[in-house]
Amino acid sequence: MTQVLEFKLPDLGEGLTEAEIVRWLVEVGDVVAIDQPVVEVETAKAMVEVPCPYGGVVTARFGEEGTELPVGSPLLTVAVGGPEKDAPKTAAGTADANRAGGSGEPEARAEGSGNVLVGYGTSQAPARRRRVRPGTPRAAAAGTRACPAPGGRARVRPAPPRTAPTATPATPAAGGPAAPARAADGPVPVISPLVRRLARQNGLDLRRLSGTGPDGLILRADVEHALRAAGAPGRADGAQRLDGTDHAPGTPRAPEVTAGAARGTGEPVAGTRVPLKGVRGAVADKLTRSRSEIPDATCWVDADATELMRARAAMNASGGPKISVLALLARICTAALARFPELNSSVDTAAREIVRHEGVHLGFAAQTDRGLVVPVVRDAHTRDAEGLTAEFARLTEKARAGTLTPADLTGGTFTLNNYGVFGVDGSTPIINHPEAAMLGVGRIVPKPWVHDGELAVRQVVQLSLTFDHRVCDGGAAGGFLRYVADCVEQPAVLLRTL
């Protein structure tokens, strides 16, 4: 018995509410196996492949490449099982009849893995029970016929073909008919809170929009389309502020409330708006939360790194893989955290407890074309300088290629930030929430320095530590930073803990 099952964009974890379709890996008519990747999506965290938990024939895809979809919206539908006398149900007819107020025949459960990401998920598929909404058309997939595809890949052509719904303008174009207004107390089909916030910030009434998503779901693209249309000449009356005034969303308010005006003209100053989304949006949210929740403090010290650089040169001259400066600093950090475990912790605000972590999962800041990301080196305290160098290189390459997984970007307990690569000496790092501390490292440059009682030119670096004042006081933070500086100035100090 054939069923048409709907696979929705799964919850990708870490509080992510939407993802952008980067590349479809299957087409309508393709035969897919259980857990076969069907689409590549980009979240605020990483680029991931999403596997389908069902095996069968793809009957519809929802969303073009470049479309942003909220979690829980349909990705595709799959016809599973063998042929049956009655036509299988369409995705539109899979809603629960109890919600629709009608009744229908229960469909047989389909077997699937329940996985939502490669390497993630449950071992068994969740039980599903689908019913048909009265009056909805049934698909004609029972009359499908097989046809060969290029390369010999099996394909099935539905008759008639089932395609994703075509996009319709969320708001009427200039001079076009306005979208019908919904009842003042009726529901607004919006899933994503980000879509609601975008509309609210721009004074857009969602009740006057027609969504292009399944069953009229209003997507972020619909709101952005409405804002663009409302800002064009001859805009439709459908774009109004929530307070009822006829004001185009996305355009400046009246001059008297606009901050800043063009010189001597009274005209509002125009600017470019850059959406806070994707990696930039995730970074903004995390840094804002860090500054709002963590009472942080920063201390810093200048250190003579001449001997550290000489030790590195000696290591690299002995043959074998080259050791990076970042790896040496990471090894020093893990030794310092063993002495001052307060800084390798986090705060459970709900339980009002400090959680000290047993191992060191070391994050390091990496700048990429997609923005700043913080990959995590697992069990950094168990790795030597050579192993740390190799892991830094591996994760950095994945970051530049955009192939880091959510597992690569989460679970850190302490972060090392080498901003010296940008040619700056110092900074006051913002803690990578929910961690308790971050060590910042400036550039290593020749500077005048008093060495053995005489003025000399030495390789000097500034080290700065930002820490959560709830987990420790200045004594522990200063002790940690002083130990790090001592190891930088005299690498032999590390021998005591090796």
N, C-alpha and C positions, 0 to 999 in steps of 0.2 A: 504494500500500500504506500503510495507516494505522498509525502508531506512537503510543504514549502515552509521552511523554518527561517526566521529572521535572526540575523546575527547583528547585535548592536555594539557600538564602540564601547569597549569595557572600561572599567575604572582602572586607570594605569597607576594608581597609587600616588603617595606623596602629596595628596591634596590637589592633584591636577584635575581641572574641570573641562578641558577641551584639548583637541589635537588637530593638526593640519595634515591633510592628505598630501603626501609627497609623491607617491608613485603607486599605482595599482599594479599588483603582480598577477592578477587574473582578469579575464574578460567574461562578459555574459556568454554562457554556453560552455565554458570550460568545466571540466570534471576535476573536482578537488578532493583530496584525501583529508582525513581527520588530522588536525594540527598542522596542515599545510599553510605557510604564510600567504596571506591574500592581499595585504596592503602594507605599505610602509608609511608610518605617520611620524610627525615631528611634534614633540611636546616641548614644554618649557625646560625640560630636563635633558632630553636626548632624542635621537632618531631610533625608532624601534620598529621591528616587523611584528605584525599582529597575526597570529594564526587563527584559523577558523576551527571551532570545536566540532564541526559537522563535516561529514563526507557526502558528496553528491554533485549536483549540477548547479552552477551559478545561474540564477534566473534574473537577478537585478543587482545593480550597484547604485549606491546613493552617494552623490557628491563627486565632483570633478577634482582633478589634481589641483592643489592650491586652495581648496575649500577647507574652512575651519569648522569642525563639528564638535558639538558638546558631547560629553560623556553620556551614554544612554541613548543616543540617536542611532537609527539604523545605519549599518555599513553595507550589508548585502543580504540577499535571500538565497537560500540553497534548497533545491528539491532533492530530498533524500528518500531512499526506499525504492521499491519496484513500481511498475505501472499498475494502475487500478482502473476499475470501470468508471468510477466517478472522477471528475477532474479534481486535482489537488487544489487546495485553497491558496489564495494569493496572500501576499504580505498584508494587504489591506483587510483581510478577513481573519486575521489571527488574534484579534483582541478578545479578551475574556467576555463571554456572553453575559456573565453576571453583571459586569460593569455596563454593558450595553442594554441591559434590561430584557434580553431575549434568551433563547436556549439554542443549543446546537449539539451536534454529536461530538464526543471527545475523540481526539486523534490519538493514535498510538504514540508512545514515547519514542523519541529518537535517541540513538546512542551517540555519544560524543565524549570528548575528553574533559570538557569544562575549562581547558586552559585559555588564558587570555593574552599571554605573552610567551614568547619562546623561552622555555626554562621556568615558567611560572605556572600557577594554576592548580587545580585539584586533579585527583586521579580518576574521578568519575564525573559524568555529565550531570548537571542539575536536572531534576525531574521537571518536565514541561508539560503543560496541559493547555492545549489551544482549542478555542471555540470560534465559531463563525458568527459574525454579526449579521442579524437578519437583513436581507436586502442587499448585501454586498455581492458583487459579481465573483464568480469562481474563475480561476485561471484555466486556460485551455491546455495546460501542460500535458494532459493525458494524450493529446494528439501530437505530441512532439515526434520529431523524426531525426534520426542520427545522420550526420553528414561529416565527411572527412575534413579535417583541418590541415593547414599547411604543416608539413613535418610529421604527419601521421597522428597528431594529437586528437583524441576523441573529443568531439563537440556535439552538443545537442541544441538544435534550434527550436525554441518554443514556437507554437503556432496558436494564436498570434504571439509575437515576442513580447516579453515583459521587460520594460525598461524603467529606469529611474524617472521619477516625475520631473518634468521640465520646469526650469526656474521661471517664475513670473515676477514682474517687478514688485518689490515690497511696497512701493508707493507709486502713484501714477506719474508718468512723465509729464513734462510741461504740456498743458492743454488737454491731458488725458483724463479719463474718469477717475474720480476719487474712490479709494477702497471703502467698502461699507464699514461704518463704525459699529463696534460691538456694543452690547448693552453695558451701561455704566457699572453694573454689578456682576457682569458675566466674567468667566475665566479668560485669562490671556494665555495662549499657548506658548509659554517660554519656559525652557528648562534651565538654561545657564544663568546664574546670578550675574555673570559678567555682562551678559546681554542687557539685563535689566539695569545694571549700573550705568552702562554706556548710554542707554536711552535716557535715564534719569539725569545724568550729568549734562546732556545736551538738550534737555527740555522736550524730549520727543514722546508723544503719546502712543504707547504700544497698541492701544485699542484701535488705532486707525491704520495699522499695518496688516498686510496679508503675507503670511509666512510662506516661504518656498520649501520648507522642510516637509517631512511626511506628516500627513493629517494637518497641514497648515502650521506646523511648528515654526516659530519665528527664530531665525538664526542670526548670528552676528553680522553676516553678510547682508541680511535684509535691513538691519538698522543702519549699517554703513551706507548702503545704497540709498536709503531714505534721507540720510543726512546730506549726501552729495546732491540728490535731486532737489532737496529743499533749498540748497544754497545756490541753485542755478536760476537764471532769469526766467520769469514766468512759472515759478514753482507752483506745485499743487497746494490747495488749501488744506490738504490732509496733514501737513506737517505743522503742528501747532505746539506751543508750549503747554506744559501741564497746567499753568495758571490761566490758560484760555486766551492769552494774548497772541496776536499773529506775529510770531517772531521766528525767523528761520533758524533751525538748530545748526550748530556748528559755526554760526557767524557771530561777530562781536555784538554785545548788547549795545544799548544806546550810549552815545559818547560820554554822557555824564557819569556812567558807572564803569566805563572802560578804564583800566589802569594804564595810563600812559597814552599820549596822543602825539601825532606827528607835529613837528616843530611849526608853530604859528598857523597851522591849518585847521586844528580842531578835529582832524580825521583820526580815527582809531589806528593804532599801530598794528600792522598785520604781521603774522609770523607763521612758521611752519609747525604743524602739529605732528608729532611722532607718537604713534600708539605704544603704550606700555604693554607689550604682549611678548609671548615667546620667552626666550632666555632673559631679555632685558626686563620683562615684567616680573618674572620669577625672582630675579636678583633684587629688583626694587622691593618686592613684598618681603623678602627675607631680611634685607638690610633694615627696612622700616621696623619689622618686628623685633629685630635685635636691639635697635636703639630704643624702642618703646618699652621692652621688657627687661633688658639687662642693664643693671647699674655698673657700667664699665669704667675702668680707669686704665691709664697708660703710663708706663715708665720706660725709659730708654737709656742706652749707654753706648759710648763709642769704644770700639775694640780694635786692637792691632792684629790684623789678620795675616801679617807677613809670614809667620811660621806655619799657619794653616795652608797657605798657598804653596809654600815650599814642600810641605808634606804631600800635598796633592801632586806636585810635579814629580816628586820621587816615586810615588805610587805608579804614575802613568809612564815613567821611564823604565819601570821594571818589566814591561810587557803585559799582555792581557788586555781586557776591556778597559777603556778609559773611565776614570772615576770623575763624576761631576761634583761641582761645588755644592749643588743643592743636596746631593746624597750625603756629603760630609756633614752639612748642617742638619740634615734629617737625623743622622746617626747621633749627633750631639743632642738633639731635641729628645730623642727616645731615652737617652741616658739621663737627661735632666728630669724628665717626667717620672722616671723610676725613683728619683730622689724627692720629687715634689709631686706626688700623685694627686694633690688637690686640683691641679690644673688640667688633669686628664679626667674631667668629670662633666656632669650636666646637672641642671636643677629641675626636679619634678615639682612644678609649682602647685599642682593639685594636691599632692601628698605632703608638700612642704618638706621635701627631702633632697639631699645632695646625693647623686648617684655617681660613685667612683667606678670607672671602667677598669676592668682587669687588663685588657690589652690596649695597645695604641694603634688606632686606625687613623693614619696620618693623611689629612687632606692637603693639597697644594694648589694654589691659584694658577690657572692656565688661561691666557688670553687667546681667543680664537676668533675667526671671522663671524661666528654666531654670537660672540660676546664672552663674558667671563664665566668660566666653569671651574668647579673644584672637584677634580677626581680624587679618589681615596685609595691610598695604599694600605691594603689589609695587613694586619699583624706586622706593622713596620718595626716593632721592637724585636722581632725574631730575624730580621734581615741584616746582613752586613752591608758595607758601602757599595760593593759590587752588585749585590742583589737589589739594593735601593736604586742604583743608577739604571739598571735594566727595567725595573718596574716604572720608574718615572718616564723613561723613554717610550715604553709601550703605551702607557696611558696618555701621554702627550700626543702621540701619533693618532690614537683613537679620537682624541678631542679635536684635533685639526681636521680629521676626516669626517667628524660628526657622527661617529658610530659608538659613542659611549652609551652604555645601558643605564637604566635607573640604578642598578646595583653598583655600578662604577661611581655613582655620584652621591650615594647616601651612606649613612652609618659612620661618618667620621667622628673622632673624639678630640682632635686637636688639629689646627691648620698652620701650615708654614707658608708664608707669603713673601716671595722674592720679588719685590717691586724695583730692585736695583736694575733689572733688565730694561726698565724704562728710563734709566739715566738719572734717577732721583736718589737723594741721600736718605731721606727719612719720611715717615708717615705715621698716622695714628690709625691703625687697622680697626675695622669694625668686625666684631666677633661673628663668626659663622654660626648662627643660631642652629641648634640648641647647645653648641659647645660652650666651654667656659674660658677659652683663651686662644689667642693667635699670636705667633711670633712673626714680626716683619723684619725683613733684611734689606738694607739699602745697597747701593753700589759699592764696590770695593775699589778705592782710588788712592793714588799716592798723595800723602799729606805730610806736613811737618809734624813730628811726634818726638817726644822726649823718650829716648830709649837708652837704658843703662847710664842715666845721668847726662846724656848728651842729646842735642837736637839732631834728628835724622829724618830722612824721608822714608816713611813706612806705608804699607798697604792698610788703610783704615776703613772700617765699615761701621755703620750705625745700626744697632739692634734695638727694636722697640717691641714691647710686650703689652698687649691689651688684654685685660683679664676681667672676669666677672667677680665683683667685690663681694658677692654673696658666698662664693666658695672658699675664699681665703682673704687674708689681709695683706698689707703691703710687705710684711716680712717674708712670707712665702713667695710672693711674686718677685720681690727683689732678689731673694735667694736663688730662684730659678734663673733669672736673667743674668745674675752674676756668675753662676756656674757655666751657663752657655758662653758668656764672654771669656771666662777663664780657659775653656776648652778651645775656643777660637784662637786665643793668644798663645796657649801652650797645649797643643794637641796631645801631648803625653799624659795630660790629666785624665784623658779617656781610658788609659790603660788600667786605671784603678777599678773600672766597672766592666772591663771586657773579660 
